[in-house]
Amino acid sequence: MIVTRSRPTPNRTGRPAPRVPGRPVAQAPPAPSPPDGASWIASAALATALFACYLGFAPPVSGDKDASEFALALATGGVIHPTGYPIYTMLGHVFVRLLHGMGASFPFAANAWASLGGGVAMFFYHRLALRFIPPRAGRSRLEPYLLAAVPVLLLAFNPVWMVECTSVEVHSWQLAWLFGTSLCFIGTIERLEAGALRASALTRRMVAWGFLCGLGGAHHTTAIFMVTGMTAVLAWALVGTRRFHAGVPLVWLAAGVVPQLSYGYIYYRAIHPTAVGTWPMLAPTFSSVLEHITARAYRIYLGHWAPDGAQSAWLRWYIHPYLWPGLALFAFQAFKARDRILGRVAVGLLVGALAQTLFTFQYGVGDPDAYFLPGLAVGLLALPWAGGSARPTFTRTAFVVLALAAFIQSGVFVAGGRKQIIVATDADDHALWTTIPYPRAIVLWPSDEADRLKQYQVFRHEKPGLDVYNTKGLMNPYARARFQQRYGFDALALLDEAHHAQPIKPEFVIGEQASQDDAHAFALVTEYMTLKAGIPVVAFDPPKPVRAWVPYAEASDSTTSGAAPR
């Protein structure tokens, strides 16, 4: 016998006729909610404590690498290196100026901006970890808070993360965006599956999702990896609930464009540059701005893996031992998840984390460690997910507490030592800076830290007559043309095949360079400047205090005889 089932026909009142008694009726599952054991106040308290910790380890001066450039740009409202990070810069400029008005130095205020990003990230991360704790009968109200705190503390005191939260950079705010966006992603999936979104609410959710995706892209281009994984799962959920239509992607795109409009700030600053703090290779043309926001100059780093020696050690100590076991455990938990919604969410996060991690192995910068942080954070979420299913015992709890204490102590030790080194290095650099006796000179330092010397000029009003150049920057056509316009000669005139075939003259070598080609090219630039500048040319070389600065030619020698430096 064939039994046919059809939808109940409405009666005369327009209401559906009652179903046959005993026949099961499918109902949408209720939307899960965070565990009762930890309110947002508890998460905020933990995040505030970590923010205070990061502030305590933030040095009062700029750190290494790009920190000096970032501090200058945030203090002056300038433009940071590609891709420009416009929203980060504009909001950071307001924050830094306000903190400076309260008495903080500009470098410390810039570092505090990164610390604030770390605190916000930890708040969202704790809320995110709570969503991965499975329900269990008989659990105390405090237990979920403690379980969710485990991945937070492991990430919060990882030395790689502490560097990003104590010395100004963009990655602390990138993870703050990632964790906040992940919470929105989870909430949207839950409400979709529960049938709790009406048409108007769904539209608002889709607009919010598009805006968050665009916000991530406006902050850091690598946000595309995490966004792609989550958006694919969201589209899958929309299709499964029959809420997907052609207008949804259009809503995402339209809302995502709004944050991208912030790149107009880069164009405005290119046309109206500040005296310092604006990326010196940014020309006042649309094509130059386009190259800047698309990071065209950085494409040379794509397709290979080249961490320097120090980074290789940091990756062995602080990334690989946690990243790979974490991702493996997270993938296992996602595979065996009983909660269908949580399993889908985990797939979205896992796909994005793996894409981000694989990209990092194809990004050949010397310091790639921070690019592993999204994958590390996702992997650590497996700990409360797996641990939440088991009943705690005294032995297991004691082991976790002792392991966390040892890890936190290690992170604090590294952060404290790094702060001391940064302060001491800045003091040494400033002492060398003050020994330059010339009121007018060209100072060459082929290092990204050359902006530290500009800080002394802008923040401390010292030696305004010195022109500071990072020799690397002069390789850019626009920076090269500006130098030639100012001094009347091309600083790169000796960079031809004939001169490259000649051996390097040691007296023109400044510091240690990444390659022999760079060392040769920079030495030729220095040599030609000493012949043509008409003013002293000073080599700033902090790694060698004995010859920290070397005046290659006295003004009288350069002007009268043009003699080669000695």
FISESE-811989 format. One record per residue (C-alpha): residue number from 0; residue in one letter; x, y, z. Coordinates in steps of 0.001 Angstrom, whole numbers. Example, Ala and Ser with C-alpha at 12.3 -4.5 7.8 and 13.67 -1.06 7.14 Angstrom:
<pavexs>
PAVEX    nr   rest         u         v         w
PAVEX     0      a     12300     -4500      7800
PAVEX     1      s     13670     -1060      7140
</pavexs>
This chain:
<pavexs>
PAVEX    nr   rest         u         v         w
PAVEX     0      m         0         0         0
PAVEX     1      i      1320      3417      -919
PAVEX     2      v       728      6161      1572
PAVEX     3      t       952      9722       314
PAVEX     4      r      1641     12665      2596
PAVEX     5      s       711     16179      1684
PAVEX     6      r       636     19543      3394
PAVEX     7      p     -2480     20185      5475
PAVEX     8      t     -5035     22215      3588
PAVEX     9      p     -6270     25395      5181
PAVEX    10      n     -9831     25534      6460
PAVEX    11      r    -12280     28335      5859
PAVEX    12      t    -10613     30513      8503
PAVEX    13      g     -7367     30407      6552
PAVEX    14      r     -5608     28430      9268
PAVEX    15      p     -3963     25057      8580
PAVEX    16      a     -6051     22026      9465
PAVEX    17      p     -4791     20075     12488
PAVEX    18      r     -2418     17220     11821
PAVEX    19      v     -3288     13617     12431
PAVEX    20      p     -2713     12772     16119
PAVEX    21      g       384     10748     16779
PAVEX    22      r      2249     11943     13717
PAVEX    23      p      5546     13609     14748
PAVEX    24      v      6002     17254     13872
PAVEX    25      a      9542     18515     13193
PAVEX    26      q     10423     21571     15215
PAVEX    27      a     13384     23896     14874
PAVEX    28      p     15931     23449     17651
PAVEX    29      p     16298     26294     20089
PAVEX    30      a     19246     28600     19561
PAVEX    31      p     22127     27674     21871
PAVEX    32      s     23238     30265     24360
PAVEX    33      p     26544     30809     26134
PAVEX    34      p     27052     28833     29344
PAVEX    35      d     25656     30362     32492
PAVEX    36      g     28957     30162     34323
PAVEX    37      a     30560     33276     32858
PAVEX    38      s     28829     36579     32179
PAVEX    39      w     30291     39258     29943
PAVEX    40      i     31452     41020     33135
PAVEX    41      a     33760     38110     33908
PAVEX    42      s     35163     38228     30366
PAVEX    43      a     35648     41992     30643
PAVEX    44      a     37461     41599     33971
PAVEX    45      l     39890     39085     32492
PAVEX    46      a     40457     41247     29396
PAVEX    47      t     41023     44359     31511
PAVEX    48      a     43625     42563     33614
PAVEX    49      l     45442     41443     30476
PAVEX    50      f     45258     44949     28999
PAVEX    51      a     46859     46310     32184
PAVEX    52      c     49549     43635     31890
PAVEX    53      y     50323     44624     28307
PAVEX    54      l     50519     48283     29311
PAVEX    55      g     52988     47367     32030
PAVEX    56      f     55260     45665     29515
PAVEX    57      a     54852     48350     26827
PAVEX    58      p     58136     50283     26626
PAVEX    59      p     58114     54089     26820
PAVEX    60      v     60031     54204     23523
PAVEX    61      s     59551     52644     20108
PAVEX    62      g     60580     49055     19605
PAVEX    63      d     62346     47471     16670
PAVEX    64      k     61247     46831     13089
PAVEX    65      d     58311     49070     12058
PAVEX    66      a     57484     50488     15496
PAVEX    67      s     59186     53851     14896
PAVEX    68      e     57376     54289     11582
PAVEX    69      f     54021     53409     13164
PAVEX    70      a     54527     55798     16082
PAVEX    71      l     55373     58657     13719
PAVEX    72      a     52355     57991     11515
PAVEX    73      l     49932     57666     14437
PAVEX    74      a     51266     60823     16083
PAVEX    75      t     51153     62949     12940
PAVEX    76      g     48193     61387     11134
PAVEX    77      g     50441     60181      8339
PAVEX    78      v     50381     57037      6201
PAVEX    79      i     51876     53695      7197
PAVEX    80      h     53589     51362      4737
PAVEX    81      p     51403     49350      2321
PAVEX    82      t     48547     48627      2520
PAVEX    83      g     48165     51770      4613
PAVEX    84      y     45680     50440      7228
PAVEX    85      p     43510     53588      7020
PAVEX    86      i     40893     52808      9710
PAVEX    87      y     43593     51610     12089
PAVEX    88      t     45592     54772     11444
PAVEX    89      m     42717     57233     11777
PAVEX    90      l     41368     55737     15008
PAVEX    91      g     44886     55238     16333
PAVEX    92      h     45756     58857     15603
PAVEX    93      v     42842     60043     17746
PAVEX    94      f     43786     57634     20549
PAVEX    95      v     47478     58566     20496
PAVEX    96      r     46788     62308     20501
PAVEX    97      l     44358     61931     23411
PAVEX    98      l     46814     59854     25446
PAVEX    99      h     49630     62258     24637
PAVEX   100      g     47426     65103     25848
PAVEX   101      m     47222     63290     29177
PAVEX   102      g     51003     63300     29497
PAVEX   103      a     52113     60108     27745
PAVEX   104      s     54949     60193     25261
PAVEX   105      f     54022     59575     21644
PAVEX   106      p     55925     56241     21435
PAVEX   107      f     54252     54940     24590
PAVEX   108      a     50836     56113     23411
PAVEX   109      a     51360     54233     20130
PAVEX   110      n     52376     51096     22039
PAVEX   111      a     49295     51528     24238
PAVEX   112      w     47143     51507     21092
PAVEX   113      a     48441     48000     20377
PAVEX   114      s     47847     47042     24026
PAVEX   115      l     44249     48200     23818
PAVEX   116      g     43769     46045     20730
PAVEX   117      g     45131     43105     22712
PAVEX   118      g     42687     43711     25556
PAVEX   119      v     39712     43953     23195
PAVEX   120      a     40859     40796     21407
PAVEX   121      m     41060     38869     24687
PAVEX   122      f     37528     39909     25638
PAVEX   123      f     36099     38613     22370
PAVEX   124      y     38312     35511     22506
PAVEX   125      h     36989     34543     25933
PAVEX   126      r     33413     34980     24725
PAVEX   127      l     34272     32864     21684
PAVEX   128      a     35830     30106     23800
PAVEX   129      l     32651     29925     25890
PAVEX   130      r     30665     29020     22778
PAVEX   131      f     32782     25882     22312
PAVEX   132      i     32125     24436     25777
PAVEX   133      p     29527     21667     25449
PAVEX   134      p     26707     21580     28007
PAVEX   135      r     27033     19093     30856
PAVEX   136      a     24751     18427     33803
PAVEX   137      g     26061     19182     37266
PAVEX   138      r     28618     21750     36124
PAVEX   139      s     29331     24614     38507
PAVEX   140      r     28749     28195     37417
PAVEX   141      l     32478     28937     37618
PAVEX   142      e     33698     26004     35543
PAVEX   143      p     32894     27395     32046
PAVEX   144      y     34692     30639     32871
PAVEX   145      l     37803     28740     33914
PAVEX   146      l     37678     26407     30922
PAVEX   147      a     37360     29327     28510
PAVEX   148      a     40236     31102     30261
PAVEX   149      v     42686     28311     29345
PAVEX   150      p     43060     29177     25621
PAVEX   151      v     42887     32885     26483
PAVEX   152      l     45857     32646     28844
PAVEX   153      l     47831     30425     26465
PAVEX   154      l     47432     32983     23715
PAVEX   155      a     47668     36047     25950
PAVEX   156      f     51103     35105     27310
PAVEX   157      n     52555     33603     24161
PAVEX   158      p     55663     35761     23524
PAVEX   159      v     54751     36223     19855
PAVEX   160      w     51367     37670     20840
PAVEX   161      m     52861     39746     23670
PAVEX   162      v     55194     41440     21186
PAVEX   163      e     52179     42467     19107
PAVEX   164      c     50410     43841     22203
PAVEX   165      t     53336     45757     23720
PAVEX   166      s     55035     47257     20662
PAVEX   167      v     52869     49090     18165
PAVEX   168      e     51742     46933     15225
PAVEX   169      v     48500     46006     13477
PAVEX   170      h     48082     42372     14511
PAVEX   171      s     46478     42865     17918
PAVEX   172      w     43595     44740     16314
PAVEX   173      q     43424     42172     13511
PAVEX   174      l     42710     39414     16032
PAVEX   175      a     40243     41658     17844
PAVEX   176      w     38377     41935     14531
PAVEX   177      l     38676     38186     13920
PAVEX   178      f     37245     37149     17289
PAVEX   179      g     34432     39707     17170
PAVEX   180      t     33523     38664     13624
PAVEX   181      s     33597     34990     14643
PAVEX   182      l     31083     35710     17409
PAVEX   183      c     28782     37394     14887
PAVEX   184      f     29227     34408     12579
PAVEX   185      i     28272     31918     15296
PAVEX   186      g     25267     33947     16400
PAVEX   187      t     23988     34226     12838
PAVEX   188      i     24329     30488     12173
PAVEX   189      e     22529     29652     15419
PAVEX   190      r     19597     31932     14704
PAVEX   191      l     19319     30719     11128
PAVEX   192      e     19138     27082     12209
PAVEX   193      a     16634     27939     14942
PAVEX   194      g     14410     29810     12490
PAVEX   195      a     14644     32866     14708
PAVEX   196      l     15426     35397     11974
PAVEX   197      r     12594     37221     10263
PAVEX   198      a     13131     38885      6909
PAVEX   199      s     14053     42277      8362
PAVEX   200      a     16351     40754     10988
PAVEX   201      l     18009     38581      8352
PAVEX   202      t     18648     41631      6171
PAVEX   203      r     20255     43452      9080
PAVEX   204      r     22418     40415      9783
PAVEX   205      m     23556     40197      6161
PAVEX   206      v     24379     43904      6099
PAVEX   207      a     26359     43522      9318
PAVEX   208      w     28212     40526      7920
PAVEX   209      g     29189     42332      4742
PAVEX   210      f     30330     45343      6737
PAVEX   211      l     32461     43196      9069
PAVEX   212      c     34079     41438      6120
PAVEX   213      g     34862     44784      4509
PAVEX   214      l     36195     46102      7804
PAVEX   215      g     38608     43189      8045
PAVEX   216      g     39793     43785      4500
PAVEX   217      a     40273     47494      5154
PAVEX   218      h     42451     46640      8132
PAVEX   219      h     44567     43769      6830
PAVEX   220      t     44394     42011      3480
PAVEX   221      t     44940     38563      5003
PAVEX   222      a     41479     38838      6593
PAVEX   223      i     40222     37370      3318
PAVEX   224      f     41307     33884      4416
PAVEX   225      m     39214     33746      7591
PAVEX   226      v     36342     35576      5899
PAVEX   227      t     36223     33094      3027
PAVEX   228      g     35905     30083      5315
PAVEX   229      m     33176     31619      7459
PAVEX   230      t     31256     33087      4514
PAVEX   231      a     31182     29721      2736
PAVEX   232      v     29608     28083      5801
PAVEX   233      l     27178     30977      6201
PAVEX   234      a     26071     30605      2577
PAVEX   235      w     25675     26866      3159
PAVEX   236      a     23445     27538      6170
PAVEX   237      l     21380     30037      4191
PAVEX   238      v     20860     27494      1419
PAVEX   239      g     19946     24792      3930
PAVEX   240      t     17305     27003      5529
PAVEX   241      r     16053     28250      2133
PAVEX   242      r     16987     31837      2978
PAVEX   243      f     19613     32276       281
PAVEX   244      h     18759     34297     -2810
PAVEX   245      a     20619     36290     -5418
PAVEX   246      g     20353     39499     -3412
PAVEX   247      v     22343     38173      -450
PAVEX   248      p     25785     38403     -2110
PAVEX   249      l     24853     41838     -3412
PAVEX   250      v     24044     42955       136
PAVEX   251      w     27376     41588      1338
PAVEX   252      l     29261     43406     -1412
PAVEX   253      a     27431     46704      -926
PAVEX   254      a     27961     46689      2836
PAVEX   255      g     31574     45558      2425
PAVEX   256      v     32379     48507       191
PAVEX   257      v     31592     51009      2969
PAVEX   258      p     34731     50323      5076
PAVEX   259      q     36812     50243      1893
PAVEX   260      l     35966     53911      1353
PAVEX   261      s     38427     54635      4169
PAVEX   262      y     41208     54175      1613
PAVEX   263      g     40294     57655       444
PAVEX   264      y     42314     58759      3459
PAVEX   265      i     45443     57386      1774
PAVEX   266      y     44751     59427     -1341
PAVEX   267      y     44070     62560       713
PAVEX   268      r     47334     62172      2608
PAVEX   269      a     49247     61518      -594
PAVEX   270      i     48073     64882     -1910
PAVEX   271      h     48443     66619      1471
PAVEX   272      p     51406     64846      3098
PAVEX   273      t     52628     65638      6585
PAVEX   274      a     56231     66725      7013
PAVEX   275      v     57072     63311      8467
PAVEX   276      g     55025     60229      9176
PAVEX   277      t     53883     59681      5587
PAVEX   278      w     55377     56723      3730
PAVEX   279      p     58167     58383      1695
PAVEX   280      m     57521     56234     -1377
PAVEX   281      l     53891     57379     -1662
PAVEX   282      a     53597     59773     -4606
PAVEX   283      p     50655     62206     -4978
PAVEX   284      t     49131     60274     -7885
PAVEX   285      f     46234     57866     -8173
PAVEX   286      s     48451     55106     -9578
PAVEX   287      s     50857     55395     -6663
PAVEX   288      v     47998     55249     -4164
PAVEX   289      l     46590     52192     -5937
PAVEX   290      e     49973     50481     -5776
PAVEX   291      h     50189     51375     -2091
PAVEX   292      i     46819     49955     -1039
PAVEX   293      t     47361     46811     -3107
PAVEX   294      a     50906     46389     -1688
PAVEX   295      r     52365     45903     -5129
PAVEX   296      a     55903     46440     -3841
PAVEX   297      y     55492     43494     -1450
PAVEX   298      r     54641     40970     -4131
PAVEX   299      i     58319     40074     -4322
PAVEX   300      y     57843     38261     -1011
PAVEX   301      l     55165     35918     -2347
PAVEX   302      g     55936     32341     -3231
PAVEX   303      h     58767     31490      -870
PAVEX   304      w     59614     31004      2805
PAVEX   305      a     62495     32969      4321
PAVEX   306      p     62347     33604      8096
PAVEX   307      d     65551     34960      9559
PAVEX   308      g     67517     33133     12243
PAVEX   309      a     65819     34747     15229
PAVEX   310      q     62387     34134     13743
PAVEX   311      s     63157     30487     13080
PAVEX   312      a     63967     30060     16763
PAVEX   313      w     60774     31839     17861
PAVEX   314      l     58708     29664     15539
PAVEX   315      r     60276     26518     17012
PAVEX   316      w     59647     27652     20586
PAVEX   317      y     56360     29524     20544
PAVEX   318      i     54385     28633     17401
PAVEX   319      h     54890     25101     16085
PAVEX   320      p     54504     23226     19431
PAVEX   321      y     51030     24763     19876
PAVEX   322      l     49802     25446     16343
PAVEX   323      w     49872     21971     14815
PAVEX   324      p     48584     19915     17785
PAVEX   325      g     45905     22563     18315
PAVEX   326      l     44677     22501     14718
PAVEX   327      a     44749     18692     14669
PAVEX   328      l     42699     18472     17869
PAVEX   329      f     40298     21152     16621
PAVEX   330      a     39788     19225     13361
PAVEX   331      f     39151     16030     15351
PAVEX   332      q     36602     17787     17553
PAVEX   333      a     34869     19230     14495
PAVEX   334      f     34720     15787     12862
PAVEX   335      k     33104     14099     15845
PAVEX   336      a     30927     17021     16970
PAVEX   337      r     27431     15960     18004
PAVEX   338      d     26186     19520     17791
PAVEX   339      r     25521     20078     14081
PAVEX   340      i     25648     23861     14410
PAVEX   341      l     28924     23845     16297
PAVEX   342      g     30372     21425     13769
PAVEX   343      r     29513     23764     10908
PAVEX   344      v     30984     26739     12728
PAVEX   345      a     34166     24802     13405
PAVEX   346      v     34522     23910      9728
PAVEX   347      g     34340     27582      8760
PAVEX   348      l     36978     28585     11287
PAVEX   349      l     39204     25629     10442
PAVEX   350      v     39150     26299      6694
PAVEX   351      g     40079     29935      7278
PAVEX   352      a     42837     29038      9755
PAVEX   353      l     44390     26502      7393
PAVEX   354      a     44256     28954      4475
PAVEX   355      q     45920     31657      6583
PAVEX   356      t     48611     29236      7767
PAVEX   357      l     49379     27935      4283
PAVEX   358      f     49625     31485      2980
PAVEX   359      t     52151     32348      5678
PAVEX   360      f     54461     29620      4387
PAVEX   361      q     54348     31380      1019
PAVEX   362      y     55095     34847      2380
PAVEX   363      g     58841     35298      2393
PAVEX   364      v     59316     38106      4914
PAVEX   365      g     61957     37730      7591
PAVEX   366      d     59464     37991     10476
PAVEX   367      p     56354     35922      9650
PAVEX   368      d     55510     34774     13192
PAVEX   369      a     52500     37080     13743
PAVEX   370      y     50793     35685     10638
PAVEX   371      f     50452     32329     12420
PAVEX   372      l     48411     33845     15255
PAVEX   373      p     44929     33363     13691
PAVEX   374      g     45607     29664     13160
PAVEX   375      l     47065     29351     16640
PAVEX   376      a     44025     31006     18195
PAVEX   377      v     41622     28681     16364
PAVEX   378      g     43643     25624     17374
PAVEX   379      l     43629     26587     21060
PAVEX   380      l     39813     26641     21030
PAVEX   381      a     39988     22843     20940
PAVEX   382      l     41064     22807     24592
PAVEX   383      p     37803     23995     26201
PAVEX   384      w     35855     22062     23555
PAVEX   385      a     37553     18787     24450
PAVEX   386      g     37942     19483     28164
PAVEX   387      g     34360     20599     28632
PAVEX   388      s     33053     17089     28052
PAVEX   389      a     35016     15554     30928
PAVEX   390      r     34399     15972     34617
PAVEX   391      p     37276     17774     36309
PAVEX   392      t     39432     15921     38814
PAVEX   393      f     41869     17350     41312
PAVEX   394      t     44880     15820     39560
PAVEX   395      r     43873     17055     36120
PAVEX   396      t     43018     20531     37411
PAVEX   397      a     46295     20813     39337
PAVEX   398      f     48262     19817     36247
PAVEX   399      v     46510     22435     34101
PAVEX   400      v     47066     25148     36705
PAVEX   401      l     50770     24338     37070
PAVEX   402      a     51281     24170     33294
PAVEX   403      l     49556     27523     32834
PAVEX   404      a     51612     29078     35625
PAVEX   405      a     54861     27882     34026
PAVEX   406      f     53777     29137     30604
PAVEX   407      i     52717     32532     31964
PAVEX   408      q     55996     32882     33861
PAVEX   409      s     57916     32166     30653
PAVEX   410      g     55925     34755     28714
PAVEX   411      v     56374     37380     31421
PAVEX   412      f     60114     36702     31561
PAVEX   413      v     60485     37142     27783
PAVEX   414      a     58346     40298     27726
PAVEX   415      g     60238     41854     30616
PAVEX   416      g     63604     41127     29048
PAVEX   417      r     62495     42471     25695
PAVEX   418      k     61301     45716     27276
PAVEX   419      q     64698     46209     28931
PAVEX   420      i     66496     45592     25640
PAVEX   421      i     64257     48058     23766
PAVEX   422      v     64800     50793     26349
PAVEX   423      a     68571     50203     26414
PAVEX   424      t     68796     50132     22601
PAVEX   425      d     66900     53398     22292
PAVEX   426      a     69184     54999     24879
PAVEX   427      d     72246     53859     22921
PAVEX   428      d     70801     55080     19620
PAVEX   429      h     69935     58439     21128
PAVEX   430      a     73416     58801     22633
PAVEX   431      l     74942     58117     19205
PAVEX   432      w     72533     60578     17625
PAVEX   433      t     73587     63343     20002
PAVEX   434      t     77269     62872     19097
PAVEX   435      i     76731     64000     15499
PAVEX   436      p     78384     67439     15565
PAVEX   437      y     77051     68916     12343
PAVEX   438      p     74159     71394     12212
PAVEX   439      r     73577     70371      8588
PAVEX   440      a     74254     66898      7189
PAVEX   441      i     72810     63830      5493
PAVEX   442      v     72384     60862      7851
PAVEX   443      l     72180     57427      6233
PAVEX   444      w     70887     54376      8089
PAVEX   445      p     69886     51456      5819
PAVEX   446      s     67355     50108      8315
PAVEX   447      d     63613     50268      8940
PAVEX   448      e     64515     51840     12285
PAVEX   449      a     65733     55027     10616
PAVEX   450      d     62409     56562     11634
PAVEX   451      r     63654     56437     15217
PAVEX   452      l     66020     59295     14349
PAVEX   453      k     63118     61240     12844
PAVEX   454      q     61297     60727     16124
PAVEX   455      y     64116     62487     17933
PAVEX   456      q     63651     65407     15550
PAVEX   457      v     59847     65561     15767
PAVEX   458      f     59142     64489     19343
PAVEX   459      r     62239     65954     21053
PAVEX   460      h     62930     68798     18600
PAVEX   461      e     66576     67775     18181
PAVEX   462      k     68890     68457     15221
PAVEX   463      p     66304     69718     12708
PAVEX   464      g     69038     70453     10168
PAVEX   465      l     69888     66780      9623
PAVEX   466      d     68233     64951      6731
PAVEX   467      v     67677     61299      7690
PAVEX   468      y     67363     58665      4955
PAVEX   469      n     66858     54944      4950
PAVEX   470      t     69057     53936      2012
PAVEX   471      k     66555     51233      1066
PAVEX   472      g     63902     53884       480
PAVEX   473      l     66029     55705     -2075
PAVEX   474      m     65665     52706     -4380
PAVEX   475      n     62078     53792     -4979
PAVEX   476      p     61678     56010     -8099
PAVEX   477      y     59581     58664     -6328
PAVEX   478      a     61881     58909     -3293
PAVEX   479      r     64861     58948     -5633
PAVEX   480      a     63377     61815     -7656
PAVEX   481      r     62594     63822     -4510
PAVEX   482      f     66178     63431     -3323
PAVEX   483      q     67496     64553     -6697
PAVEX   484      q     65190     67559     -6672
PAVEX   485      r     66442     68553     -3225
PAVEX   486      y     70181     68045     -3743
PAVEX   487      g     70622     68376     -7491
PAVEX   488      f     72136     64959     -8186
PAVEX   489      d     70998     61351     -8545
PAVEX   490      a     72050     59346     -5496
PAVEX   491      l     71880     56117     -7509
PAVEX   492      a     74149     57278    -10331
PAVEX   493      l     76801     54644     -9581
PAVEX   494      l     74360     51719     -9661
PAVEX   495      d     75450     50383    -13031
PAVEX   496      e     77023     47130    -14151
PAVEX   497      a     80525     48579    -14255
PAVEX   498      h     80454     49695    -10638
PAVEX   499      h     78728     46522     -9466
PAVEX   500      a     81605     44551    -10920
PAVEX   501      q     84054     46380     -8666
PAVEX   502      p     84633     45183     -5089
PAVEX   503      i     82888     46922     -2203
PAVEX   504      k     84892     49619      -472
PAVEX   505      p     84645     48773      3246
PAVEX   506      e     84699     52412      4336
PAVEX   507      f     81299     52928      2716
PAVEX   508      v     79557     49887      4187
PAVEX   509      i     76937     50658      6858
PAVEX   510      g     75766     47801      9049
PAVEX   511      e     74958     44257      7999
PAVEX   512      q     72524     43790      5129
PAVEX   513      a     70322     40870      4202
PAVEX   514      s     72191     40204       953
PAVEX   515      q     75510     40986      -654
PAVEX   516      d     73715     42814     -3478
PAVEX   517      d     72056     45174     -1004
PAVEX   518      a     75322     45819       792
PAVEX   519      h     77041     46617     -2513
PAVEX   520      a     74257     48917     -3732
PAVEX   521      f     74019     50813      -442
PAVEX   522      a     77777     51272      -329
PAVEX   523      l     77739     52757     -3849
PAVEX   524      v     74976     55174     -2823
PAVEX   525      t     76994     56276       197
PAVEX   526      e     80133     56692     -1880
PAVEX   527      y     78444     58882     -4477
PAVEX   528      m     76729     61022     -1862
PAVEX   529      t     80018     61862      -187
PAVEX   530      l     81330     63083     -3530
PAVEX   531      k     78338     65170     -4558
PAVEX   532      a     76369     66288     -1507
PAVEX   533      g     78424     69321      -526
PAVEX   534      i     77639     68664      3146
PAVEX   535      p     78814     65930      5535
PAVEX   536      v     77412     62466      4995
PAVEX   537      v     77047     60525      8242
PAVEX   538      a     76747     56756      8479
PAVEX   539      f     74594     55790     11433
PAVEX   540      d     75724     52330     12438
PAVEX   541      p     74482     51386     15933
PAVEX   542      p     75632     47748     15893
PAVEX   543      k     79206     49052     15946
PAVEX   544      p     79406     51648     18747
PAVEX   545      v     83040     52444     17957
PAVEX   546      r     82034     53822     14578
PAVEX   547      a     78397     54491     15269
PAVEX   548      w     78512     57530     13065
PAVEX   549      v     81275     58233     10573
PAVEX   550      p     81517     61617      8880
PAVEX   551      y     82802     60570      5493
PAVEX   552      a     83661     64070      4358
PAVEX   553      e     83901     67451      6012
PAVEX   554      a     81864     70174      4366
PAVEX   555      s     84979     72029      3310
PAVEX   556      d     86475     68935      1702
PAVEX   557      s     83287     68101      -230
PAVEX   558      t     82820     71610     -1456
PAVEX   559      t     86326     72554     -2313
PAVEX   560      s     88007     69445     -3558
PAVEX   561      g     85330     66756     -3863
PAVEX   562      a     87901     64357     -2464
PAVEX   563      a     86867     60782     -1787
PAVEX   564      p     85968     60130      1842
PAVEX   565      r     88431     58632      4215
</pavexs>
